[in-house]
Amino acid sequence: MDAVFGIEDGEILAGELPRAKTRLVQAWIELHRDDLMADWKLAMEGHPLFPIDPLK
């Protein structure tokens, strides 16, 4: 199963995940929103991305 999440609100944009996994991804987005937005801007400008810590 795969899903695409919005950075700003953590909502699923496409696909699906089980509820528990969805909540984990949404919590991770909350913790790393600033990093995600910075990487999104870099990606849109064609620059390399900075790594973001995974869930542990």
Secondary structure, 3 states (H helix, E strand, C coil): CCEEECCCCCCEEEECCCHHHHHHHHHHHHHHHHHHHHHHHHHHCCCCCCCCCCCC
